[in-house]
């Protein structure tokens, strides 16, 4: 498995986490978010069926809302409030603290001590909302060496059309070369500006591209997608180029997932990430 992670830049592990535990987190999350108008009334919260209200109301706070000129209303404000607070709710933290996940990472990396960076990303992507643009993780972790390991955890089943994570095939080299170019262009910046994914040399929002098709064609690499089930985890290299698909799930299911990043406790890492995520926190 270690060799496959090095070769491909990612490692897809089926049924690593207890399915019931993952689905309980999903049920708790959507029950918690219900006051925002996110869910269709009369449906089981674990199904996560979208209410089909204006999808822009359920964008995460930050750059996307700004770029789309979103005007807030009660439900939109409530959604932002709850989705921020959800990062510190017990139902979510219990999933993040999974012993199965940590035991596997120890074996995979051979790190004696592991630390999960506190800044995690819990995201719900409603049908027809904006996708996650093209990027690689090291862009946001520049204050440390490129030694982190990301675990992407789908919190529920994700169909092929349901906005799962997708990877640009064998693109670790592209990420490395791109970051080296960014570093050369940042020679005239201050240390603080240099490690920022939002410095003046970067695109607005800190991404490589918002056009996944064109980016893949220019790179002459294929985008890899698959279905995910609750309990699956996919790990990836900090330089692997990835994005998400737009959610076109035929059942109007909301895609819920989290990004967890792990480092070797005994080696340098980006300490800026040892805080709970907040909108527009500079990372």
VOZA-14806 format. One record per residue (C-alpha): residue number from 1; residue in one letter; x, y, z. Coordinates in steps of 0.001 Angstrom, whole numbers. Layout:
+------+------+---------+---------+---------+
! nuke ! volo !      c1 !      c2 !      c3 !
+------+------+---------+---------+---------+
!  NUM !    A !       X !       Y !       Z !
...
+------+------+---------+---------+---------+
//
This chain:
+------+------+---------+---------+---------+
! nuke ! volo !      c1 !      c2 !      c3 !
+------+------+---------+---------+---------+
!    1 !    X !       0 !       0 !       0 !
!    2 !    X !    2862 !    2342 !     813 !
!    3 !    X !    4345 !    1693 !   -2634 !
!    4 !    X !    1002 !    2391 !   -4301 !
!    5 !    X !     673 !    5712 !   -2477 !
!    6 !    X !    4129 !    6713 !   -3698 !
!    7 !    X !    3461 !    5464 !   -7233 !
!    8 !    X !      -7 !    6945 !   -7741 !
!    9 !    X !     -40 !    9818 !   -5264 !
!   10 !    X !   -3216 !    8465 !   -3672 !
!   11 !    X !   -4430 !    5355 !   -1875 !
!   12 !    X !   -8116 !    4397 !   -1861 !
!   13 !    X !   -9026 !    2185 !    1121 !
!   14 !    X !  -12461 !     570 !    1198 !
!   15 !    X !  -14366 !      92 !    4464 !
!   16 !    X !  -11604 !    1464 !    6697 !
!   17 !    X !  -14059 !    3092 !    9107 !
!   18 !    X !  -17165 !    1497 !   10656 !
!   19 !    X !  -20043 !    2341 !    8317 !
!   20 !    X !  -22499 !    2816 !   11187 !
!   21 !    X !  -20204 !    5366 !   12844 !
!   22 !    X !  -19890 !    7387 !    9635 !
!   23 !    X !  -23638 !    7351 !    8988 !
!   24 !    X !  -24379 !    8402 !   12562 !
!   25 !    X !  -22141 !   11434 !   12023 !
!   26 !    X !  -24040 !   12186 !    8808 !
!   27 !    X !  -27407 !   11898 !   10535 !
!   28 !    X !  -26273 !   14132 !   13405 !
!   29 !    X !  -24824 !   16747 !   11050 !
!   30 !    X !  -27959 !   17123 !    8955 !
!   31 !    X !  -30202 !   17138 !   12031 !
!   32 !    X !  -27991 !   19900 !   13416 !
!   33 !    X !  -28161 !   21879 !   10153 !
!   34 !    X !  -31933 !   21520 !    9659 !
!   35 !    X !  -32820 !   25045 !   10948 !
!   36 !    X !  -30994 !   26493 !    7926 !
!   37 !    X !  -33563 !   25119 !    5473 !
!   38 !    X !  -30925 !   22864 !    3931 !
!   39 !    X !  -33016 !   19668 !    3925 !
!   40 !    X !  -36208 !   18630 !    2192 !
!   41 !    X !  -38939 !   18363 !    4819 !
!   42 !    X !  -40244 !   14916 !    5746 !
!   43 !    X !  -37062 !   13050 !    4787 !
!   44 !    X !  -34712 !   11140 !    7092 !
!   45 !    X !  -31776 !   13459 !    7909 !
!   46 !    X !  -29276 !   10665 !    7159 !
!   47 !    X !  -30420 !   10729 !    3519 !
!   48 !    X !  -29367 !   14369 !    3232 !
!   49 !    X !  -31914 !   15237 !     531 !
!   50 !    X !  -31567 !   18864 !    -558 !
!   51 !    X !  -34496 !   21254 !    -132 !
!   52 !    X !  -33845 !   22648 !   -3642 !
!   53 !    X !  -33774 !   26207 !   -2406 !
!   54 !    X !  -31269 !   28650 !   -3941 !
!   55 !    X !  -28020 !   26649 !   -3865 !
!   56 !    X !  -25959 !   29823 !   -3420 !
!   57 !    X !  -27374 !   30157 !      98 !
!   58 !    X !  -25453 !   27025 !    1042 !
!   59 !    X !  -22018 !   27949 !    -210 !
!   60 !    X !  -19328 !   27867 !    2488 !
!   61 !    X !  -18455 !   31276 !    3940 !
!   62 !    X !  -15475 !   32990 !    2387 !
!   63 !    X !  -14244 !   33575 !   -1133 !
!   64 !    X !  -16984 !   31753 !   -3066 !
!   65 !    X !  -19737 !   33791 !   -1429 !
!   66 !    X !  -17795 !   36955 !   -2184 !
!   67 !    X !  -17169 !   35963 !   -5804 !
!   68 !    X !  -20853 !   35197 !   -6368 !
!   69 !    X !  -21997 !   38426 !   -4726 !
!   70 !    X !  -24300 !   36492 !   -2427 !
!   71 !    X !  -26766 !   38548 !    -432 !
!   72 !    X !  -27499 !   36856 !    2861 !
!   73 !    X !  -30928 !   36160 !    4339 !
!   74 !    X !  -32030 !   34381 !    7532 !
!   75 !    X !  -31508 !   30824 !    6270 !
!   76 !    X !  -28223 !   31696 !    4627 !
!   77 !    X !  -26969 !   33373 !    7801 !
!   78 !    X !  -28134 !   30400 !    9877 !
!   79 !    X !  -26337 !   27992 !    7559 !
!   80 !    X !  -23054 !   29869 !    7904 !
!   81 !    X !  -23409 !   30039 !   11687 !
!   82 !    X !  -24141 !   26322 !   12061 !
!   83 !    X !  -21607 !   25024 !    9553 !
!   84 !    X !  -18843 !   26942 !   11357 !
!   85 !    X !  -19926 !   25644 !   14776 !
!   86 !    X !  -20227 !   22072 !   13457 !
!   87 !    X !  -16422 !   21824 !   13306 !
!   88 !    X !  -16369 !   21712 !   17116 !
!   89 !    X !  -19445 !   19583 !   17745 !
!   90 !    X !  -18973 !   16203 !   19405 !
!   91 !    X !  -20620 !   14211 !   16602 !
!   92 !    X !  -17926 !   15455 !   14211 !
!   93 !    X !  -14966 !   15276 !   16576 !
!   94 !    X !  -15765 !   11637 !   17362 !
!   95 !    X !  -15356 !   10795 !   13684 !
!   96 !    X !  -12100 !   12770 !   13472 !
!   97 !    X !  -10752 !   10863 !   16481 !
!   98 !    X !  -11280 !    7461 !   14857 !
!   99 !    X !   -8822 !    4867 !   16198 !
!  100 !    X !   -9161 !    2850 !   12980 !
!  101 !    X !   -7955 !    5836 !   10981 !
!  102 !    X !   -5002 !    6570 !   13249 !
!  103 !    X !   -3897 !    2948 !   13489 !
!  104 !    X !   -3904 !    2660 !    9705 !
!  105 !    X !   -1928 !    5884 !    9228 !
!  106 !    X !     719 !    4732 !   11705 !
!  107 !    X !    1195 !    1513 !    9746 !
!  108 !    X !    1138 !    3270 !    6387 !
!  109 !    X !    3615 !    6029 !    7260 !
!  110 !    X !    5649 !    4236 !    9945 !
!  111 !    X !    5446 !    7418 !   12033 !
!  112 !    X !    5808 !    6663 !   15718 !
!  113 !    X !    3664 !    9644 !   16741 !
!  114 !    X !    1058 !   11307 !   14556 !
!  115 !    X !    -727 !   14631 !   14897 !
!  116 !    X !   -3954 !   15579 !   13165 !
!  117 !    X !   -3874 !   19243 !   12209 !
!  118 !    X !   -6709 !   21011 !   14028 !
!  119 !    X !   -7787 !   22957 !   10978 !
!  120 !    X !  -10103 !   20452 !    9314 !
!  121 !    X !  -12598 !   20999 !    6512 !
!  122 !    X !  -16184 !   19768 !    6948 !
!  123 !    X !  -18102 !   20539 !    3775 !
!  124 !    X !  -21602 !   19868 !    2446 !
!  125 !    X !  -21974 !   20280 !   -1314 !
!  126 !    X !  -25600 !   20663 !   -2370 !
!  127 !    X !  -26746 !   19707 !   -5883 !
!  128 !    X !  -25782 !   22215 !   -8583 !
!  129 !    X !  -23555 !   24247 !   -6264 !
!  130 !    X !  -20024 !   25327 !   -7099 !
!  131 !    X !  -17348 !   22651 !   -7131 !
!  132 !    X !  -13941 !   22776 !   -5445 !
!  133 !    X !  -11537 !   24203 !   -8061 !
!  134 !    X !   -8235 !   22617 !   -9087 !
!  135 !    X !   -5507 !   22744 !   -6426 !
!  136 !    X !   -2967 !   20750 !   -4450 !
!  137 !    X !   -2717 !   20829 !    -664 !
!  138 !    X !     869 !   22025 !    -248 !
!  139 !    X !    -198 !   25430 !   -1599 !
!  140 !    X !   -1921 !   25984 !    1748 !
!  141 !    X !     730 !   24315 !    3931 !
!  142 !    X !    3804 !   26211 !    2759 !
!  143 !    X !    5019 !   27114 !    6241 !
!  144 !    X !    6054 !   23483 !    6651 !
!  145 !    X !    7744 !   20792 !    4532 !
!  146 !    X !    5633 !   18762 !    2050 !
!  147 !    X !    5308 !   15764 !    4353 !
!  148 !    X !    1652 !   15871 !    5407 !
!  149 !    X !    -848 !   13152 !    4519 !
!  150 !    X !   -4433 !   14082 !    3698 !
!  151 !    X !   -7317 !   11725 !    4449 !
!  152 !    X !  -10487 !   12562 !    2528 !
!  153 !    X !  -13438 !   10978 !    4314 !
!  154 !    X !  -16848 !   10834 !    2592 !
!  155 !    X !  -19541 !   11046 !    5272 !
!  156 !    X !  -22114 !    8981 !    3428 !
!  157 !    X !  -22301 !    7261 !      59 !
!  158 !    X !  -21294 !    9355 !   -2957 !
!  159 !    X !  -22471 !    8410 !   -6452 !
!  160 !    X !  -20407 !    9020 !   -9587 !
!  161 !    X !  -22517 !   12131 !  -10172 !
!  162 !    X !  -22463 !   13195 !   -6521 !
!  163 !    X !  -19453 !   15542 !   -6279 !
!  164 !    X !  -16806 !   13092 !   -5128 !
!  165 !    X !  -13145 !   13995 !   -5037 !
!  166 !    X !  -11336 !   13517 !   -8352 !
!  167 !    X !   -7621 !   13277 !   -9012 !
!  168 !    X !   -5513 !   14276 !  -11980 !
!  169 !    X !   -3754 !   11039 !  -12901 !
!  170 !    X !    -122 !   10776 !  -11744 !
!  171 !    X !      77 !   14537 !  -11150 !
!  172 !    X !    2427 !   14724 !   -8144 !
!  173 !    X !    5134 !   15888 !  -10554 !
!  174 !    X !    2865 !   18678 !  -11820 !
!  175 !    X !    2203 !   19843 !   -8270 !
!  176 !    X !    5910 !   19838 !   -7433 !
!  177 !    X !    6851 !   21746 !  -10582 !
!  178 !    X !    4048 !   24253 !  -10063 !
!  179 !    X !    5085 !   24884 !   -6461 !
!  180 !    X !    8726 !   25315 !   -7510 !
!  181 !    X !    7587 !   27939 !  -10021 !
!  182 !    X !    5532 !   29703 !   -7355 !
!  183 !    X !    8596 !   29697 !   -5079 !
!  184 !    X !   10788 !   31283 !   -7760 !
!  185 !    X !    8191 !   33978 !   -8414 !
!  186 !    X !    7899 !   34663 !   -4676 !
!  187 !    X !   11556 !   35604 !   -4254 !
!  188 !    X !   10632 !   39284 !   -3860 !
!  189 !    X !    7917 !   38667 !   -1253 !
!  190 !    X !    8117 !   38820 !    2524 !
!  191 !    X !    8179 !   35527 !    4424 !
!  192 !    X !    4547 !   36012 !    5414 !
!  193 !    X !    3482 !   36673 !    1826 !
!  194 !    X !    5591 !   33814 !     471 !
!  195 !    X !    3809 !   31107 !    2481 !
!  196 !    X !     341 !   32441 !    1672 !
!  197 !    X !   -1753 !   30665 !    -967 !
!  198 !    X !   -3402 !   34038 !   -1590 !
!  199 !    X !    -331 !   36157 !   -2356 !
!  200 !    X !    -234 !   38422 !   -5397 !
!  201 !    X !    1290 !   35700 !   -7597 !
!  202 !    X !   -1665 !   33358 !   -7009 !
!  203 !    X !   -5103 !   33230 !   -8602 !
!  204 !    X !   -8029 !   34728 !   -6713 !
!  205 !    X !   -9029 !   32152 !   -4112 !
!  206 !    X !   -5626 !   30456 !   -4210 !
!  207 !    X !   -6597 !   27857 !   -6823 !
!  208 !    X !   -4837 !   26636 !   -9976 !
!  209 !    X !   -7938 !   26760 !  -12167 !
!  210 !    X !  -11730 !   26756 !  -12049 !
!  211 !    X !  -11944 !   24878 !  -15367 !
!  212 !    X !  -11131 !   21250 !  -14604 !
!  213 !    X !  -11637 !   20085 !  -18186 !
!  214 !    X !   -9260 !   22650 !  -19679 !
!  215 !    X !   -6676 !   22061 !  -16943 !
!  216 !    X !   -6657 !   18318 !  -17600 !
!  217 !    X !   -6415 !   18809 !  -21349 !
!  218 !    X !   -3510 !   21244 !  -20995 !
!  219 !    X !   -1713 !   18839 !  -18647 !
!  220 !    X !   -2492 !   15893 !  -20969 !
!  221 !    X !   -3647 !   13846 !  -17984 !
!  222 !    X !   -6945 !   12122 !  -17226 !
!  223 !    X !   -9207 !   12978 !  -14321 !
!  224 !    X !   -9949 !    9923 !  -12168 !
!  225 !    X !  -13347 !    9616 !  -10469 !
!  226 !    X !  -15162 !    6844 !   -8624 !
!  227 !    X !  -18056 !    6106 !   -6303 !
!  228 !    X !  -17518 !    6208 !   -2548 !
!  229 !    X !  -19284 !    4438 !     304 !
!  230 !    X !  -19585 !    5438 !    3944 !
!  231 !    X !  -16511 !    3949 !    5624 !
!  232 !    X !  -14165 !    4506 !    2672 !
!  233 !    X !  -11136 !    6789 !    3034 !
!  234 !    X !   -8826 !    8064 !     318 !
!  235 !    X !   -5344 !    9326 !    1202 !
!  236 !    X !   -3248 !   11596 !    -984 !
!  237 !    X !     135 !   13251 !   -1374 !
!  238 !    X !     340 !   17025 !    -674 !
!  239 !    X !    1374 !   17660 !   -4300 !
!  240 !    X !   -1324 !   15574 !   -6005 !
!  241 !    X !   -3567 !   17813 !   -8128 !
!  242 !    X !   -7262 !   17341 !   -7392 !
!  243 !    X !  -10696 !   18965 !   -7454 !
!  244 !    X !  -14310 !   17957 !   -6941 !
!  245 !    X !  -17063 !   17293 !   -9439 !
!  246 !    X !  -20240 !   19354 !   -9453 !
!  247 !    X !  -22977 !   17566 !   -7526 !
!  248 !    X !  -25447 !   16143 !  -10049 !
!  249 !    X !  -26706 !   13312 !   -7855 !
!  250 !    X !  -30008 !   12083 !   -9382 !
!  251 !    X !  -31547 !   11647 !   -5919 !
!  252 !    X !  -30638 !   15243 !   -4941 !
!  253 !    X !  -28430 !   13966 !   -2119 !
!  254 !    X !  -26070 !   16412 !    -470 !
!  255 !    X !  -22432 !   15326 !    -531 !
!  256 !    X !  -20888 !   15580 !    2941 !
!  257 !    X !  -17175 !   14954 !    3477 !
!  258 !    X !  -14201 !   16087 !    5517 !
!  259 !    X !  -10502 !   16684 !    4850 !
!  260 !    X !   -8226 !   15567 !    7686 !
!  261 !    X !   -4486 !   16214 !    7506 !
!  262 !    X !   -1901 !   14271 !    9463 !
!  263 !    X !    1783 !   14942 !   10156 !
!  264 !    X !    4686 !   13316 !   11965 !
!  265 !    X !    4581 !   14832 !   15454 !
!  266 !    X !    8364 !   14668 !   15753 !
!  267 !    X !    9151 !   16494 !   12499 !
!  268 !    X !    8537 !   20121 !   11398 !
!  269 !    X !    5064 !   20962 !   10092 !
!  270 !    X !    2905 !   24018 !    9393 !
!  271 !    X !    1893 !   25199 !   12872 !
!  272 !    X !    -545 !   27714 !   11382 !
!  273 !    X !   -2905 !   24765 !   10971 !
!  274 !    X !   -3074 !   24030 !   14698 !
!  275 !    X !   -6286 !   25996 !   15106 !
!  276 !    X !   -9915 !   25337 !   14273 !
!  277 !    X !  -11009 !   26535 !   10823 !
!  278 !    X !  -12641 !   29929 !   10586 !
!  279 !    X !  -13824 !   31759 !    7445 !
!  280 !    X !  -11163 !   33876 !    5749 !
!  281 !    X !   -8512 !   32839 !    8280 !
!  282 !    X !   -5745 !   33375 !    5723 !
!  283 !    X !   -5191 !   29684 !    5048 !
+------+------+---------+---------+---------+
//
